[in-house]
Amino acid sequence: MAKQVKTKKNFNSFRSYDERGEGFKYIGPRRKEKLLDVGFVASEISREALKKKSPLFIRLAMEWENFVGVALAQTTQPAKLNQTTLTVKCQGPAAMELQYMIPQLLKRLNETCGLCGDQALTRIKILQDTQQSPYPPLKPACSLPSKILSVRPTVKEKCELELDKIESEALKAIFQKLLLKK
């Protein structure tokens, strides 16, 4: 175990850079402005946002992609939260896809947000919106280089390799006709 040495420092006395000696270099003038706490600034900003929308709605809007998935999040967005009803704006065929997902989505939203009893979401109302989303389309986190994509065999190539394993010539001919139709 290392020995602890107590040192006495006198914080009350201020020495200028000249008095400190050659070991210290002049960095620049001291700060005159007071630094603000990040939590304080963030709470001021969020307070303005929370005046208009409930914290639950803001959480839903921020984590919408996690709830519905990346593909559906590009064409849908939560519009309004009214007691136990969530209104969602959709574009095009996303409304049909979202309609089928409603039971799973309600369960996922209630479990994730900790809603139960009277507070639980019971209904999702879908509005078809023809306007473009204010959010830009999402790009994939990483894209594979074209060299890697060209090395991977396509579905047709995989099927042709599997066809070579078939011994029956008649069966092989039938599958080849099916491949040509695609």
ZIGIZI-V295616 format. One record per residue. RES is the residue in one small letter. PHI is phi in degrees with one decimal (999 if undefined). NEAR is the number of other ideal C-beta (glycine too) atoms within 8 Angstrom. D_LAST is the distance of its C-alpha to the last C-alpha in Angstrom with 1 decimal. Layout:
res & phi & near & d_last
RES & PHI & NEAR & D_LAST
RES & PHI & NEAR & D_LAST
//
This chain:
res & phi & near & d_last
m & 999 & 2 & 74.1
a & -75.1 & 3 & 74.7
k & -78.5 & 4 & 78.0
q & -94.6 & 4 & 77.7
v & -114.0 & 4 & 80.0
k & -90.1 & 4 & 81.0
t & -119.3 & 4 & 81.5
k & -99.6 & 4 & 83.3
k & -116.9 & 4 & 81.8
n & -99.8 & 5 & 83.7
f & -83.7 & 4 & 81.1
n & -77.7 & 3 & 83.8
s & -93.1 & 5 & 84.9
f & -109.0 & 3 & 82.9
r & -114.6 & 5 & 83.3
s & -72.8 & 6 & 82.1
y & -63.4 & 7 & 80.0
d & -67.8 & 4 & 83.1
e & -74.7 & 6 & 84.9
r & -74.3 & 8 & 82.1
g & 112.2 & 5 & 82.6
e & -79.0 & 3 & 80.6
g & -69.1 & 4 & 77.7
f & -110.4 & 7 & 76.3
k & -105.8 & 4 & 74.8
y & -74.3 & 5 & 74.8
i & -91.9 & 3 & 71.3
g & 156.6 & 3 & 72.1
p & -67.7 & 4 & 73.6
r & -71.1 & 3 & 73.2
r & -70.6 & 5 & 70.9
k & -102.2 & 4 & 72.7
e & -81.2 & 4 & 69.9
k & -90.0 & 3 & 69.1
l & -77.7 & 5 & 65.7
l & -98.5 & 6 & 63.9
d & -73.4 & 6 & 62.3
v & -63.2 & 6 & 58.5
g & -61.0 & 6 & 58.6
f & -66.4 & 8 & 61.1
v & -65.2 & 9 & 59.1
a & -64.7 & 8 & 55.9
s & -68.1 & 8 & 57.7
e & -65.2 & 8 & 59.1
i & -67.8 & 8 & 55.7
s & -68.8 & 8 & 54.1
r & -62.0 & 8 & 57.1
e & -64.2 & 7 & 56.3
a & -70.6 & 9 & 52.7
l & -75.7 & 10 & 53.7
k & -66.2 & 5 & 56.2
k & -90.9 & 4 & 53.4
k & -124.9 & 9 & 50.7
s & -76.0 & 7 & 51.1
p & -60.5 & 7 & 50.4
l & -65.0 & 9 & 47.8
f & -64.9 & 11 & 45.9
i & -64.6 & 11 & 46.1
r & -64.6 & 9 & 44.8
l & -61.8 & 14 & 41.8
a & -66.1 & 10 & 41.1
m & -72.1 & 6 & 41.4
e & -104.5 & 9 & 39.3
w & -57.7 & 12 & 36.7
e & -61.9 & 9 & 33.8
n & -70.1 & 4 & 34.9
f & -76.8 & 10 & 35.0
v & -105.3 & 10 & 31.7
g & 100.8 & 6 & 29.6
v & -66.1 & 7 & 28.7
a & -64.1 & 6 & 25.7
l & -75.4 & 12 & 27.8
a & -66.6 & 12 & 31.0
q & -71.3 & 10 & 29.6
t & -114.5 & 10 & 29.6
t & -130.0 & 13 & 32.4
q & -160.3 & 10 & 36.0
p & -68.4 & 12 & 39.1
a & -107.5 & 7 & 41.4
k & -155.6 & 7 & 44.4
l & -124.8 & 12 & 46.0
n & -125.1 & 6 & 48.5
q & 51.4 & 4 & 50.2
t & -109.5 & 9 & 47.5
t & -118.8 & 11 & 44.8
l & -104.9 & 12 & 42.3
t & -100.1 & 13 & 40.9
v & -121.8 & 13 & 37.5
k & -90.4 & 11 & 36.1
c & -129.1 & 13 & 32.4
q & -122.4 & 11 & 30.1
g & 58.8 & 7 & 27.3
p & -72.2 & 5 & 25.1
a & -64.2 & 11 & 26.9
a & -63.3 & 10 & 29.5
m & -65.3 & 7 & 27.3
e & -64.8 & 9 & 26.2
l & -67.5 & 16 & 29.9
q & -59.0 & 8 & 31.1
y & -72.6 & 6 & 29.3
m & -87.3 & 10 & 30.6
i & -53.7 & 9 & 34.2
p & -60.3 & 6 & 35.7
q & -65.9 & 7 & 34.4
l & -65.9 & 12 & 35.4
l & -60.4 & 12 & 38.9
k & -62.2 & 8 & 39.5
r & -63.7 & 9 & 38.3
l & -64.4 & 13 & 40.5
n & -65.5 & 11 & 43.5
e & -69.4 & 7 & 43.4
t & -68.5 & 8 & 42.9
c & -87.2 & 9 & 45.5
g & 70.6 & 5 & 47.9
l & -95.1 & 9 & 48.2
c & -150.9 & 6 & 49.7
g & 68.6 & 4 & 51.8
d & -69.9 & 4 & 52.7
q & -83.0 & 6 & 51.0
a & -65.2 & 9 & 47.6
l & -71.7 & 11 & 44.8
t & -115.3 & 6 & 44.1
r & -147.9 & 8 & 41.9
i & -120.4 & 12 & 39.3
k & -99.6 & 8 & 39.3
i & -107.4 & 10 & 36.3
l & -112.8 & 9 & 36.9
q & -84.9 & 9 & 34.2
d & -114.7 & 7 & 35.1
t & -90.6 & 4 & 33.8
q & -78.0 & 4 & 35.5
q & -70.4 & 4 & 34.0
s & -67.2 & 8 & 35.0
p & -70.1 & 3 & 38.0
y & -87.4 & 6 & 36.4
p & -69.5 & 3 & 34.2
p & -63.2 & 5 & 30.6
l & -78.3 & 8 & 30.6
k & -102.2 & 4 & 29.4
p & -63.1 & 5 & 28.2
a & -60.9 & 3 & 31.2
c & -144.6 & 4 & 30.0
s & -115.2 & 4 & 27.2
l & -79.4 & 6 & 25.9
p & -62.7 & 6 & 26.7
s & -64.8 & 6 & 23.9
k & -63.2 & 6 & 25.0
i & -67.3 & 8 & 24.3
l & -64.2 & 8 & 20.8
s & -73.8 & 6 & 20.0
v & -73.8 & 5 & 21.4
r & -67.6 & 6 & 19.2
p & -72.7 & 5 & 16.2
t & -79.3 & 6 & 12.8
v & -62.7 & 5 & 10.6
k & -63.5 & 8 & 8.8
e & -64.9 & 8 & 12.5
k & -62.8 & 9 & 13.8
c & -64.8 & 10 & 11.6
e & -64.3 & 9 & 12.8
l & -65.2 & 9 & 16.3
e & -69.5 & 8 & 16.2
l & -63.8 & 11 & 15.3
d & -64.7 & 6 & 18.4
k & -79.6 & 6 & 20.5
i & -75.2 & 9 & 19.8
e & -84.7 & 3 & 22.8
s & -73.5 & 6 & 22.0
e & -67.4 & 5 & 20.5
a & -65.0 & 6 & 19.5
l & -66.0 & 8 & 17.5
k & -63.3 & 10 & 15.9
a & -65.4 & 8 & 14.8
i & -63.4 & 8 & 13.3
f & -67.7 & 11 & 11.2
q & -65.9 & 9 & 10.2
k & -62.8 & 8 & 9.1
l & -63.6 & 8 & 6.9
l & -65.2 & 11 & 5.5
l & -68.2 & 6 & 5.4
k & -67.7 & 5 & 3.8
k & -72.4 & 5 & 0.0
//
